[in-house]
Amino acid sequence: LATAVLLYWFTWGTYLAYGLAFDFFLRVLAGSCLSPIGRIACILAKCIGNKPRVGRPKQFASLCGFTFSLLGSIFYILPFSGCNVVGSVFFGMLACATGMEGFLDFCVGCFIFKR
């Protein structure tokens, strides 16, 4: 994700944001079957020995990721002052949730789904 932030600052980050939103959209539709990032994650998880988790809580978490990345992408293209900051806040919240999933094995979307 740090690489994604650096790419946004130095190159064509808006397109990267759209790509992330599209990837989450594909995950909502068909799980990690259609998602390029999801496929890579499944392959890496199998190499490490972790079993990928699937199901409705993960699909809801993907929907949350799609919502945050779509809102972030929309705010990046709005012509008003400060919209880039709002878009960055949405992507920052997405990065925090992703970090919690990766490092702490705590899925925020799954937690919200179960409540």
Biopython code that builds the backbone (N, CA, C, O; Angstrom):
import numpy as np
from Bio.PDB.StructureBuilder import StructureBuilder

atoms = [
    (1, "LEU", "N", (0.824, -1.184, 0.000)),
    (1, "LEU", "CA", (0.000, 0.000, 0.000)),
    (1, "LEU", "C", (0.871, 1.253, 0.000)),
    (1, "LEU", "O", (0.515, 2.268, -0.598)),
    (2, "ALA", "N", (2.015, 1.171, 0.674)),
    (2, "ALA", "CA", (2.932, 2.310, 0.647)),
    (2, "ALA", "C", (3.406, 2.571, -0.775)),
    (2, "ALA", "O", (3.592, 3.719, -1.178)),
    (3, "THR", "N", (3.597, 1.501, -1.528)),
    (3, "THR", "CA", (3.978, 1.648, -2.929)),
    (3, "THR", "C", (2.864, 2.342, -3.704)),
    (3, "THR", "O", (3.123, 3.179, -4.569)),
    (4, "ALA", "N", (1.624, 1.986, -3.384)),
    (4, "ALA", "CA", (0.493, 2.618, -4.060)),
    (4, "ALA", "C", (0.432, 4.109, -3.757)),
    (4, "ALA", "O", (0.135, 4.914, -4.640)),
    (5, "VAL", "N", (0.713, 4.478, -2.514)),
    (5, "VAL", "CA", (0.709, 5.902, -2.149)),
    (5, "VAL", "C", (1.815, 6.645, -2.893)),
    (5, "VAL", "O", (1.594, 7.743, -3.404)),
    (6, "LEU", "N", (2.999, 6.052, -2.952)),
    (6, "LEU", "CA", (4.102, 6.684, -3.678)),
    (6, "LEU", "C", (3.796, 6.809, -5.171)),
    (6, "LEU", "O", (4.112, 7.823, -5.792)),
    (7, "LEU", "N", (3.179, 5.774, -5.740)),
    (7, "LEU", "CA", (2.804, 5.857, -7.150)),
    (7, "LEU", "C", (1.788, 6.973, -7.378)),
    (7, "LEU", "O", (1.833, 7.659, -8.399)),
    (8, "TYR", "N", (0.866, 7.153, -6.420)),
    (8, "TYR", "CA", (-0.110, 8.225, -6.580)),
    (8, "TYR", "C", (0.575, 9.583, -6.560)),
    (8, "TYR", "O", (0.264, 10.457, -7.370)),
    (9, "TRP", "N", (1.505, 9.754, -5.633)),
    (9, "TRP", "CA", (2.158, 11.056, -5.518)),
    (9, "TRP", "C", (3.037, 11.360, -6.714)),
    (9, "TRP", "O", (3.128, 12.516, -7.128)),
    (10, "PHE", "N", (3.684, 10.357, -7.278)),
    (10, "PHE", "CA", (4.681, 10.621, -8.296)),
    (10, "PHE", "C", (4.228, 10.314, -9.722)),
    (10, "PHE", "O", (4.874, 10.763, -10.669)),
    (11, "THR", "N", (3.156, 9.576, -9.902)),
    (11, "THR", "CA", (2.743, 9.226, -11.277)),
    (11, "THR", "C", (1.250, 9.363, -11.442)),
    (11, "THR", "O", (0.688, 10.425, -11.172)),
    (12, "TRP", "N", (0.618, 8.330, -11.871)),
    (12, "TRP", "CA", (-0.779, 8.338, -12.263)),
    (12, "TRP", "C", (-1.639, 7.644, -11.226)),
    (12, "TRP", "O", (-2.326, 6.670, -11.535)),
    (13, "GLY", "N", (-1.606, 8.133, -10.012)),
    (13, "GLY", "CA", (-2.277, 7.486, -8.899)),
    (13, "GLY", "C", (-3.785, 7.442, -8.996)),
    (13, "GLY", "O", (-4.413, 6.541, -8.440)),
    (14, "THR", "N", (-4.375, 8.391, -9.687)),
    (14, "THR", "CA", (-5.828, 8.362, -9.835)),
    (14, "THR", "C", (-6.258, 7.103, -10.567)),
    (14, "THR", "O", (-7.266, 6.490, -10.215)),
    (15, "TYR", "N", (-5.501, 6.718, -11.579)),
    (15, "TYR", "CA", (-5.820, 5.492, -12.310)),
    (15, "TYR", "C", (-5.621, 4.271, -11.429)),
    (15, "TYR", "O", (-6.360, 3.293, -11.543)),
    (16, "LEU", "N", (-4.642, 4.320, -10.563)),
    (16, "LEU", "CA", (-4.424, 3.232, -9.605)),
    (16, "LEU", "C", (-5.614, 3.119, -8.655)),
    (16, "LEU", "O", (-6.021, 2.015, -8.295)),
    (17, "ALA", "N", (-6.168, 4.254, -8.254)),
    (17, "ALA", "CA", (-7.344, 4.248, -7.386)),
    (17, "ALA", "C", (-8.537, 3.637, -8.106)),
    (17, "ALA", "O", (-9.291, 2.873, -7.504)),
    (18, "TYR", "N", (-8.722, 3.959, -9.381)),
    (18, "TYR", "CA", (-9.810, 3.360, -10.160)),
    (18, "TYR", "C", (-9.608, 1.861, -10.296)),
    (18, "TYR", "O", (-10.565, 1.093, -10.198)),
    (19, "GLY", "N", (-8.376, 1.442, -10.521)),
    (19, "GLY", "CA", (-8.075, 0.015, -10.635)),
    (19, "GLY", "C", (-8.380, -0.730, -9.349)),
    (19, "GLY", "O", (-8.881, -1.854, -9.383)),
    (20, "LEU", "N", (-8.082, -0.116, -8.222)),
    (20, "LEU", "CA", (-8.376, -0.737, -6.935)),
    (20, "LEU", "C", (-9.887, -0.850, -6.728)),
    (20, "LEU", "O", (-10.369, -1.873, -6.243)),
    (21, "ALA", "N", (-10.630, 0.186, -7.089)),
    (21, "ALA", "CA", (-12.088, 0.142, -6.970)),
    (21, "ALA", "C", (-12.660, -0.946, -7.877)),
    (21, "ALA", "O", (-13.575, -1.669, -7.482)),
    (22, "PHE", "N", (-12.120, -1.064, -9.092)),
    (22, "PHE", "CA", (-12.593, -2.097, -10.016)),
    (22, "PHE", "C", (-12.262, -3.488, -9.491)),
    (22, "PHE", "O", (-13.069, -4.407, -9.631)),
    (23, "ASP", "N", (-11.091, -3.655, -8.891)),
    (23, "ASP", "CA", (-10.716, -4.948, -8.335)),
    (23, "ASP", "C", (-11.657, -5.342, -7.191)),
    (23, "ASP", "O", (-12.074, -6.497, -7.108)),
    (24, "PHE", "N", (-11.991, -4.405, -6.321)),
    (24, "PHE", "CA", (-12.946, -4.696, -5.253)),
    (24, "PHE", "C", (-14.323, -5.016, -5.833)),
    (24, "PHE", "O", (-15.027, -5.874, -5.302)),
    (25, "PHE", "N", (-14.715, -4.342, -6.910)),
    (25, "PHE", "CA", (-15.992, -4.628, -7.561)),
    (25, "PHE", "C", (-16.015, -6.067, -8.068)),
    (25, "PHE", "O", (-17.016, -6.767, -7.915)),
    (26, "LEU", "N", (-14.904, -6.511, -8.674)),
    (26, "LEU", "CA", (-14.830, -7.893, -9.144)),
    (26, "LEU", "C", (-14.887, -8.882, -7.986)),
    (26, "LEU", "O", (-15.461, -9.963, -8.124)),
    (27, "ARG", "N", (-14.303, -8.528, -6.856)),
    (27, "ARG", "CA", (-14.348, -9.406, -5.686)),
    (27, "ARG", "C", (-15.766, -9.523, -5.139)),
    (27, "ARG", "O", (-16.167, -10.590, -4.675)),
    (28, "VAL", "N", (-16.524, -8.434, -5.190)),
    (28, "VAL", "CA", (-17.907, -8.477, -4.717)),
    (28, "VAL", "C", (-18.731, -9.378, -5.637)),
    (28, "VAL", "O", (-19.577, -10.142, -5.171)),
    (29, "LEU", "N", (-18.480, -9.285, -6.939)),
    (29, "LEU", "CA", (-19.253, -10.085, -7.889)),
    (29, "LEU", "C", (-18.947, -11.572, -7.808)),
    (29, "LEU", "O", (-19.865, -12.391, -7.756)),
    (30, "ALA", "N", (-17.666, -11.932, -7.795)),
    (30, "ALA", "CA", (-17.320, -13.346, -7.928)),
    (30, "ALA", "C", (-16.230, -13.802, -6.969)),
    (30, "ALA", "O", (-15.568, -14.806, -7.233)),
    (31, "GLY", "N", (-16.029, -13.111, -5.890)),
    (31, "GLY", "CA", (-14.957, -13.507, -4.983)),
    (31, "GLY", "C", (-13.600, -13.223, -5.610)),
    (31, "GLY", "O", (-13.454, -12.301, -6.412)),
    (32, "SER", "N", (-12.624, -14.015, -5.240)),
    (32, "SER", "CA", (-11.283, -13.775, -5.771)),
    (32, "SER", "C", (-11.055, -14.451, -7.112)),
    (32, "SER", "O", (-9.939, -14.421, -7.629)),
    (33, "CYS", "N", (-12.091, -15.063, -7.691)),
    (33, "CYS", "CA", (-11.931, -15.750, -8.984)),
    (33, "CYS", "C", (-11.600, -14.776, -10.106)),
    (33, "CYS", "O", (-10.728, -15.057, -10.928)),
    (34, "LEU", "N", (-12.278, -13.641, -10.153)),
    (34, "LEU", "CA", (-12.069, -12.667, -11.223)),
    (34, "LEU", "C", (-11.065, -11.580, -10.868)),
    (34, "LEU", "O", (-10.483, -10.952, -11.752)),
    (35, "SER", "N", (-10.867, -11.364, -9.591)),
    (35, "SER", "CA", (-10.007, -10.282, -9.134)),
    (35, "SER", "C", (-8.531, -10.630, -9.320)),
    (35, "SER", "O", (-8.066, -11.637, -8.785)),
    (36, "PRO", "N", (-7.780, -9.806, -10.077)),
    (36, "PRO", "CA", (-6.346, -10.089, -10.242)),
    (36, "PRO", "C", (-5.576, -10.050, -8.924)),
    (36, "PRO", "O", (-4.718, -10.901, -8.687)),
    (37, "ILE", "N", (-5.867, -9.084, -8.073)),
    (37, "ILE", "CA", (-5.177, -8.999, -6.792)),
    (37, "ILE", "C", (-5.603, -10.156, -5.894)),
    (37, "ILE", "O", (-4.783, -10.701, -5.155)),
    (38, "GLY", "N", (-6.870, -10.531, -5.951)),
    (38, "GLY", "CA", (-7.357, -11.667, -5.169)),
    (38, "GLY", "C", (-6.723, -12.982, -5.596)),
    (38, "GLY", "O", (-6.420, -13.832, -4.759)),
    (39, "ARG", "N", (-6.522, -13.147, -6.895)),
    (39, "ARG", "CA", (-5.862, -14.371, -7.395)),
    (39, "ARG", "C", (-4.426, -14.449, -6.906)),
    (39, "ARG", "O", (-3.965, -15.503, -6.468)),
    (40, "ILE", "N", (-3.721, -13.322, -6.983)),
    (40, "ILE", "CA", (-2.333, -13.291, -6.503)),
    (40, "ILE", "C", (-2.289, -13.597, -5.004)),
    (40, "ILE", "O", (-1.418, -14.337, -4.547)),
    (41, "ALA", "N", (-3.228, -13.029, -4.239)),
    (41, "ALA", "CA", (-3.268, -13.271, -2.797)),
    (41, "ALA", "C", (-3.543, -14.742, -2.490)),
    (41, "ALA", "O", (-2.959, -15.294, -1.558)),
    (42, "CYS", "N", (-4.422, -15.382, -3.260)),
    (42, "CYS", "CA", (-4.706, -16.804, -3.038)),
    (42, "CYS", "C", (-3.481, -17.660, -3.323)),
    (42, "CYS", "O", (-3.190, -18.600, -2.584)),
    (43, "ILE", "N", (-2.769, -17.338, -4.387)),
    (43, "ILE", "CA", (-1.560, -18.092, -4.728)),
    (43, "ILE", "C", (-0.505, -17.931, -3.637)),
    (43, "ILE", "O", (0.115, -18.907, -3.215)),
    (44, "LEU", "N", (-0.306, -16.689, -3.182)),
    (44, "LEU", "CA", (0.674, -16.456, -2.118)),
    (44, "LEU", "C", (0.260, -17.122, -0.816)),
    (44, "LEU", "O", (1.113, -17.638, -0.095)),
    (45, "ALA", "N", (-1.034, -17.122, -0.496)),
    (45, "ALA", "CA", (-1.507, -17.754, 0.738)),
    (45, "ALA", "C", (-1.265, -19.258, 0.698)),
    (45, "ALA", "O", (-0.908, -19.858, 1.711)),
    (46, "LYS", "N", (-1.457, -19.867, -0.470)),
    (46, "LYS", "CA", (-1.214, -21.303, -0.593)),
    (46, "LYS", "C", (0.270, -21.623, -0.460)),
    (46, "LYS", "O", (0.638, -22.645, 0.120)),
    (47, "CYS", "N", (1.118, -20.755, -0.994)),
    (47, "CYS", "CA", (2.569, -20.971, -0.867)),
    (47, "CYS", "C", (3.018, -20.851, 0.584)),
    (47, "CYS", "O", (3.896, -21.593, 1.023)),
    (48, "ILE", "N", (2.432, -19.938, 1.322)),
    (48, "ILE", "CA", (2.795, -19.741, 2.725)),
    (48, "ILE", "C", (2.191, -20.837, 3.595)),
    (48, "ILE", "O", (2.732, -21.172, 4.649)),
    (49, "GLY", "N", (1.079, -21.385, 3.153)),
    (49, "GLY", "CA", (0.423, -22.432, 3.926)),
    (49, "GLY", "C", (-0.854, -21.986, 4.592)),
    (49, "GLY", "O", (-1.482, -22.766, 5.307)),
    (50, "ASN", "N", (-1.255, -20.750, 4.374)),
    (50, "ASN", "CA", (-2.514, -20.260, 4.938)),
    (50, "ASN", "C", (-3.667, -20.672, 4.041)),
    (50, "ASN", "O", (-3.535, -20.729, 2.819)),
    (51, "LYS", "N", (-4.788, -20.955, 4.663)),
    (51, "LYS", "CA", (-5.973, -21.316, 3.902)),
    (51, "LYS", "C", (-6.813, -20.057, 3.678)),
    (51, "LYS", "O", (-7.201, -19.402, 4.646)),
    (52, "PRO", "N", (-7.100, -19.706, 2.422)),
    (52, "PRO", "CA", (-7.924, -18.513, 2.173)),
    (52, "PRO", "C", (-9.333, -18.692, 2.738)),
    (52, "PRO", "O", (-9.918, -19.771, 2.646)),
    (53, "ARG", "N", (-9.859, -17.641, 3.311)),
    (53, "ARG", "CA", (-11.211, -17.677, 3.861)),
    (53, "ARG", "C", (-12.178, -17.108, 2.839)),
    (53, "ARG", "O", (-11.915, -16.075, 2.224)),
    (54, "VAL", "N", (-13.280, -17.782, 2.668)),
    (54, "VAL", "CA", (-14.306, -17.313, 1.739)),
    (54, "VAL", "C", (-15.639, -17.287, 2.476)),
    (54, "VAL", "O", (-15.763, -17.841, 3.568)),
    (55, "GLY", "N", (-16.620, -16.651, 1.883)),
    (55, "GLY", "CA", (-17.953, -16.627, 2.464)),
    (55, "GLY", "C", (-18.554, -15.241, 2.458)),
    (55, "GLY", "O", (-17.952, -14.280, 1.979)),
    (56, "ARG", "N", (-19.734, -15.161, 2.992)),
    (56, "ARG", "CA", (-20.478, -13.898, 2.980)),
    (56, "ARG", "C", (-19.801, -12.792, 3.789)),
    (56, "ARG", "O", (-19.850, -11.640, 3.358)),
    (57, "PRO", "N", (-19.168, -13.071, 4.941)),
    (57, "PRO", "CA", (-18.484, -11.976, 5.638)),
    (57, "PRO", "C", (-17.357, -11.364, 4.802)),
    (57, "PRO", "O", (-17.169, -10.148, 4.804)),
    (58, "LYS", "N", (-16.617, -12.202, 4.096)),
    (58, "LYS", "CA", (-15.542, -11.679, 3.240)),
    (58, "LYS", "C", (-16.109, -10.916, 2.051)),
    (58, "LYS", "O", (-15.520, -9.931, 1.605)),
    (59, "GLN", "N", (-17.246, -11.364, 1.537)),
    (59, "GLN", "CA", (-17.880, -10.641, 0.434)),
    (59, "GLN", "C", (-18.377, -9.277, 0.918)),
    (59, "GLN", "O", (-18.281, -8.289, 0.190)),
    (60, "PHE", "N", (-18.902, -9.220, 2.131)),
    (60, "PHE", "CA", (-19.307, -7.936, 2.695)),
    (60, "PHE", "C", (-18.096, -7.036, 2.910)),
    (60, "PHE", "O", (-18.163, -5.832, 2.661)),
    (61, "ALA", "N", (-16.989, -7.614, 3.370)),
    (61, "ALA", "CA", (-15.763, -6.841, 3.547)),
    (61, "ALA", "C", (-15.280, -6.296, 2.198)),
    (61, "ALA", "O", (-14.778, -5.174, 2.127)),
    (62, "SER", "N", (-15.428, -7.080, 1.138)),
    (62, "SER", "CA", (-15.069, -6.598, -0.198)),
    (62, "SER", "C", (-15.990, -5.466, -0.638)),
    (62, "SER", "O", (-15.550, -4.524, -1.297)),
    (63, "LEU", "N", (-17.258, -5.559, -0.277)),
    (63, "LEU", "CA", (-18.195, -4.477, -0.582)),
    (63, "LEU", "C", (-17.805, -3.202, 0.151)),
    (63, "LEU", "O", (-17.892, -2.110, -0.412)),
    (64, "CYS", "N", (-17.376, -3.332, 1.405)),
    (64, "CYS", "CA", (-16.889, -2.167, 2.157)),
    (64, "CYS", "C", (-15.653, -1.578, 1.486)),
    (64, "CYS", "O", (-15.537, -0.360, 1.351)),
    (65, "GLY", "N", (-14.721, -2.448, 1.061)),
    (65, "GLY", "CA", (-13.524, -1.989, 0.356)),
    (65, "GLY", "C", (-13.877, -1.299, -0.944)),
    (65, "GLY", "O", (-13.276, -0.283, -1.294)),
    (66, "PHE", "N", (-14.855, -1.845, -1.669)),
    (66, "PHE", "CA", (-15.301, -1.216, -2.915)),
    (66, "PHE", "C", (-15.883, 0.162, -2.643)),
    (66, "PHE", "O", (-15.601, 1.112, -3.374)),
    (67, "THR", "N", (-16.695, 0.276, -1.595)),
    (67, "THR", "CA", (-17.314, 1.553, -1.256)),
    (67, "THR", "C", (-16.267, 2.605, -0.921)),
    (67, "THR", "O", (-16.329, 3.732, -1.412)),
    (68, "PHE", "N", (-15.299, 2.231, -0.078)),
    (68, "PHE", "CA", (-14.265, 3.193, 0.318)),
    (68, "PHE", "C", (-13.375, 3.570, -0.866)),
    (68, "PHE", "O", (-13.032, 4.741, -1.031)),
    (69, "SER", "N", (-13.000, 2.594, -1.689)),
    (69, "SER", "CA", (-12.136, 2.920, -2.830)),
    (69, "SER", "C", (-12.902, 3.711, -3.891)),
    (69, "SER", "O", (-12.318, 4.573, -4.548)),
    (70, "LEU", "N", (-14.184, 3.440, -4.069)),
    (70, "LEU", "CA", (-14.984, 4.209, -5.025)),
    (70, "LEU", "C", (-15.146, 5.654, -4.540)),
    (70, "LEU", "O", (-14.991, 6.593, -5.321)),
    (71, "LEU", "N", (-15.457, 5.829, -3.252)),
    (71, "LEU", "CA", (-15.586, 7.188, -2.725)),
    (71, "LEU", "C", (-14.260, 7.936, -2.806)),
    (71, "LEU", "O", (-14.236, 9.116, -3.155)),
    (72, "GLY", "N", (-13.166, 7.265, -2.489)),
    (72, "GLY", "CA", (-11.852, 7.897, -2.612)),
    (72, "GLY", "C", (-11.553, 8.307, -4.033)),
    (72, "GLY", "O", (-11.032, 9.396, -4.273)),
    (73, "SER", "N", (-11.881, 7.434, -4.991)),
    (73, "SER", "CA", (-11.644, 7.738, -6.397)),
    (73, "SER", "C", (-12.502, 8.905, -6.872)),
    (73, "SER", "O", (-12.035, 9.760, -7.625)),
    (74, "ILE", "N", (-13.750, 8.938, -6.432)),
    (74, "ILE", "CA", (-14.649, 10.028, -6.831)),
    (74, "ILE", "C", (-14.138, 11.361, -6.277)),
    (74, "ILE", "O", (-14.141, 12.371, -6.981)),
    (75, "PHE", "N", (-13.705, 11.358, -5.028)),
    (75, "PHE", "CA", (-13.219, 12.605, -4.445)),
    (75, "PHE", "C", (-11.911, 13.067, -5.094)),
    (75, "PHE", "O", (-11.608, 14.260, -5.088)),
    (76, "TYR", "N", (-11.139, 12.136, -5.650)),
    (76, "TYR", "CA", (-9.912, 12.540, -6.346)),
    (76, "TYR", "C", (-10.207, 13.341, -7.614)),
    (76, "TYR", "O", (-9.413, 14.200, -7.999)),
    (77, "ILE", "N", (-11.340, 13.069, -8.265)),
    (77, "ILE", "CA", (-11.600, 13.749, -9.534)),
    (77, "ILE", "C", (-12.478, 14.990, -9.384)),
    (77, "ILE", "O", (-12.629, 15.752, -10.339)),
    (78, "LEU", "N", (-13.058, 15.206, -8.204)),
    (78, "LEU", "CA", (-13.881, 16.400, -8.022)),
    (78, "LEU", "C", (-13.010, 17.655, -8.064)),
    (78, "LEU", "O", (-11.891, 17.655, -7.552)),
    (79, "PRO", "N", (-13.528, 18.724, -8.676)),
    (79, "PRO", "CA", (-12.700, 19.918, -8.867)),
    (79, "PRO", "C", (-12.664, 20.882, -7.675)),
    (79, "PRO", "O", (-12.078, 21.958, -7.788)),
    (80, "PHE", "N", (-13.263, 20.534, -6.556)),
    (80, "PHE", "CA", (-13.312, 21.446, -5.429)),
    (80, "PHE", "C", (-12.038, 21.364, -4.608)),
    (80, "PHE", "O", (-11.344, 20.348, -4.613)),
    (81, "SER", "N", (-11.740, 22.442, -3.905)),
    (81, "SER", "CA", (-10.527, 22.426, -3.083)),
    (81, "SER", "C", (-10.744, 21.522, -1.871)),
    (81, "SER", "O", (-11.811, 21.532, -1.258)),
    (82, "GLY", "N", (-9.737, 20.755, -1.544)),
    (82, "GLY", "CA", (-9.798, 19.852, -0.411)),
    (82, "GLY", "C", (-10.350, 18.479, -0.707)),
    (82, "GLY", "O", (-10.347, 17.611, 0.167)),
    (83, "CYS", "N", (-10.825, 18.260, -1.920)),
    (83, "CYS", "CA", (-11.385, 16.952, -2.246)),
    (83, "CYS", "C", (-10.305, 15.871, -2.287)),
    (83, "CYS", "O", (-10.574, 14.712, -1.972)),
    (84, "ASN", "N", (-9.088, 16.247, -2.673)),
    (84, "ASN", "CA", (-7.998, 15.258, -2.664)),
    (84, "ASN", "C", (-7.721, 14.776, -1.251)),
    (84, "ASN", "O", (-7.391, 13.609, -1.039)),
    (85, "VAL", "N", (-7.855, 15.671, -0.290)),
    (85, "VAL", "CA", (-7.628, 15.292, 1.106)),
    (85, "VAL", "C", (-8.709, 14.309, 1.564)),
    (85, "VAL", "O", (-8.409, 13.327, 2.243)),
    (86, "VAL", "N", (-9.949, 14.569, 1.198)),
    (86, "VAL", "CA", (-11.047, 13.671, 1.570)),
    (86, "VAL", "C", (-10.842, 12.304, 0.921)),
    (86, "VAL", "O", (-11.043, 11.274, 1.565)),
    (87, "GLY", "N", (-10.444, 12.292, -0.347)),
    (87, "GLY", "CA", (-10.158, 11.027, -1.022)),
    (87, "GLY", "C", (-9.026, 10.279, -0.348)),
    (87, "GLY", "O", (-9.074, 9.056, -0.217)),
    (88, "SER", "N", (-8.012, 11.007, 0.077)),
    (88, "SER", "CA", (-6.889, 10.375, 0.774)),
    (88, "SER", "C", (-7.317, 9.815, 2.126)),
    (88, "SER", "O", (-6.790, 8.794, 2.567)),
    (89, "VAL", "N", (-8.268, 10.475, 2.786)),
    (89, "VAL", "CA", (-8.776, 9.969, 4.065)),
    (89, "VAL", "C", (-9.492, 8.640, 3.846)),
    (89, "VAL", "O", (-9.310, 7.704, 4.625)),
    (90, "PHE", "N", (-10.303, 8.550, 2.794)),
    (90, "PHE", "CA", (-10.983, 7.287, 2.499)),
    (90, "PHE", "C", (-9.972, 6.175, 2.228)),
    (90, "PHE", "O", (-10.126, 5.059, 2.726)),
    (91, "PHE", "N", (-8.939, 6.476, 1.440)),
    (91, "PHE", "CA", (-7.927, 5.462, 1.173)),
    (91, "PHE", "C", (-7.090, 5.157, 2.408)),
    (91, "PHE", "O", (-6.604, 4.036, 2.561)),
    (92, "GLY", "N", (-6.916, 6.131, 3.284)),
    (92, "GLY", "CA", (-6.216, 5.881, 4.534)),
    (92, "GLY", "C", (-6.992, 4.936, 5.445)),
    (92, "GLY", "O", (-6.410, 4.048, 6.068)),
    (93, "MET", "N", (-8.315, 5.131, 5.520)),
    (93, "MET", "CA", (-9.145, 4.219, 6.311)),
    (93, "MET", "C", (-9.114, 2.816, 5.714)),
    (93, "MET", "O", (-9.076, 1.824, 6.442)),
    (94, "LEU", "N", (-9.132, 2.743, 4.389)),
    (94, "LEU", "CA", (-9.026, 1.446, 3.719)),
    (94, "LEU", "C", (-7.674, 0.801, 4.023)),
    (94, "LEU", "O", (-7.594, -0.409, 4.237)),
    (95, "ALA", "N", (-6.623, 1.600, 4.042)),
    (95, "ALA", "CA", (-5.288, 1.073, 4.347)),
    (95, "ALA", "C", (-5.220, 0.565, 5.789)),
    (95, "ALA", "O", (-4.598, -0.465, 6.048)),
    (96, "CYS", "N", (-5.845, 1.266, 6.719)),
    (96, "CYS", "CA", (-5.869, 0.808, 8.120)),
    (96, "CYS", "C", (-6.604, -0.521, 8.242)),
    (96, "CYS", "O", (-6.133, -1.432, 8.924)),
    (97, "ALA", "N", (-7.749, -0.637, 7.587)),
    (97, "ALA", "CA", (-8.509, -1.887, 7.642)),
    (97, "ALA", "C", (-7.727, -3.034, 7.002)),
    (97, "ALA", "O", (-7.732, -4.155, 7.510)),
    (98, "THR", "N", (-7.059, -2.749, 5.892)),
    (98, "THR", "CA", (-6.246, -3.766, 5.224)),
    (98, "THR", "C", (-5.062, -4.170, 6.091)),
    (98, "THR", "O", (-4.719, -5.350, 6.166)),
    (99, "GLY", "N", (-4.438, -3.200, 6.743)),
    (99, "GLY", "CA", (-3.325, -3.497, 7.634)),
    (99, "GLY", "C", (-3.750, -4.349, 8.820)),
    (99, "GLY", "O", (-3.024, -5.253, 9.233)),
    (100, "MET", "N", (-4.925, -4.062, 9.366)),
    (100, "MET", "CA", (-5.429, -4.873, 10.470)),
    (100, "MET", "C", (-5.690, -6.307, 10.018)),
    (100, "MET", "O", (-5.457, -7.255, 10.767)),
    (101, "GLU", "N", (-6.170, -6.453, 8.802)),
    (101, "GLU", "CA", (-6.410, -7.798, 8.262)),
    (101, "GLU", "C", (-5.088, -8.544, 8.058)),
    (101, "GLU", "O", (-4.969, -9.721, 8.398)),
    (102, "GLY", "N", (-4.114, -7.851, 7.506)),
    (102, "GLY", "CA", (-2.857, -8.510, 7.175)),
    (102, "GLY", "C", (-1.972, -8.788, 8.368)),
    (102, "GLY", "O", (-1.373, -9.860, 8.459)),
    (103, "PHE", "N", (-1.877, -7.832, 9.294)),
    (103, "PHE", "CA", (-0.930, -7.965, 10.394)),
    (103, "PHE", "C", (-1.541, -8.523, 11.677)),
    (103, "PHE", "O", (-0.863, -9.206, 12.445)),
    (104, "LEU", "N", (-2.808, -8.235, 11.907)),
    (104, "LEU", "CA", (-3.447, -8.661, 13.152)),
    (104, "LEU", "C", (-4.471, -9.774, 12.950)),
    (104, "LEU", "O", (-5.028, -10.286, 13.922)),
    (105, "ASP", "N", (-4.723, -10.153, 11.699)),
    (105, "ASP", "CA", (-5.709, -11.173, 11.342)),
    (105, "ASP", "C", (-7.089, -10.799, 11.881)),
    (105, "ASP", "O", (-7.831, -11.656, 12.361)),
    (106, "PHE", "N", (-7.423, -9.508, 11.796)),
    (106, "PHE", "CA", (-8.719, -8.996, 12.240)),
    (106, "PHE", "C", (-9.393, -8.333, 11.047)),
    (106, "PHE", "O", (-8.911, -7.316, 10.548)),
    (107, "CYS", "N", (-10.495, -8.896, 10.592)),
    (107, "CYS", "CA", (-11.229, -8.371, 9.444)),
    (107, "CYS", "C", (-12.317, -7.421, 9.946)),
    (107, "CYS", "O", (-13.287, -7.852, 10.569)),
    (108, "VAL", "N", (-12.153, -6.146, 9.675)),
    (108, "VAL", "CA", (-13.116, -5.132, 10.141)),
    (108, "VAL", "C", (-14.480, -5.358, 9.492)),
    (108, "VAL", "O", (-15.506, -5.281, 10.168)),
    (109, "GLY", "N", (-14.501, -5.634, 8.190)),
    (109, "GLY", "CA", (-15.766, -5.879, 7.495)),
    (109, "GLY", "C", (-16.478, -7.115, 8.026)),
    (109, "GLY", "O", (-17.703, -7.124, 8.147)),
    (110, "CYS", "N", (-15.714, -8.161, 8.344)),
    (110, "CYS", "CA", (-16.305, -9.381, 8.911)),
    (110, "CYS", "C", (-16.879, -9.105, 10.298)),
    (110, "CYS", "O", (-17.936, -9.628, 10.654)),
    (111, "PHE", "N", (-16.176, -8.280, 11.081)),
    (111, "PHE", "CA", (-16.654, -7.904, 12.412)),
    (111, "PHE", "C", (-17.980, -7.145, 12.312)),
    (111, "PHE", "O", (-18.912, -7.412, 13.071)),
    (112, "ILE", "N", (-18.058, -6.208, 11.381)),
    (112, "ILE", "CA", (-19.292, -5.435, 11.196)),
    (112, "ILE", "C", (-20.405, -6.335, 10.680)),
    (112, "ILE", "O", (-21.558, -6.181, 11.083)),
    (113, "PHE", "N", (-20.079, -7.268, 9.798)),
    (113, "PHE", "CA", (-21.080, -8.181, 9.236)),
    (113, "PHE", "C", (-21.707, -9.053, 10.316)),
    (113, "PHE", "O", (-22.907, -9.325, 10.281)),
    (114, "LYS", "N", (-20.902, -9.489, 11.270)),
    (114, "LYS", "CA", (-21.396, -10.392, 12.313)),
    (114, "LYS", "C", (-22.213, -9.671, 13.380)),
    (114, "LYS", "O", (-22.893, -10.321, 14.173)),
    (115, "ARG", "N", (-22.161, -8.357, 13.414)),
    (115, "ARG", "CA", (-22.927, -7.599, 14.416)),
    (115, "ARG", "C", (-24.289, -7.387, 13.941)),
    (115, "ARG", "O", (-25.096, -6.769, 14.636)),
]
sb = StructureBuilder()
sb.init_structure("model")
sb.init_model(0)
sb.init_chain("A")
sb.init_seg("    ")
for serial, (resi, resn, name, xyz) in enumerate(atoms, 1):
    if name == "N":
        sb.init_residue(resn, " ", resi, " ")
    sb.init_atom(name, np.array(xyz, "f"), 0.0, 1.0, " ", f" {name:<3s}", serial, name[0])
structure = sb.get_structure()
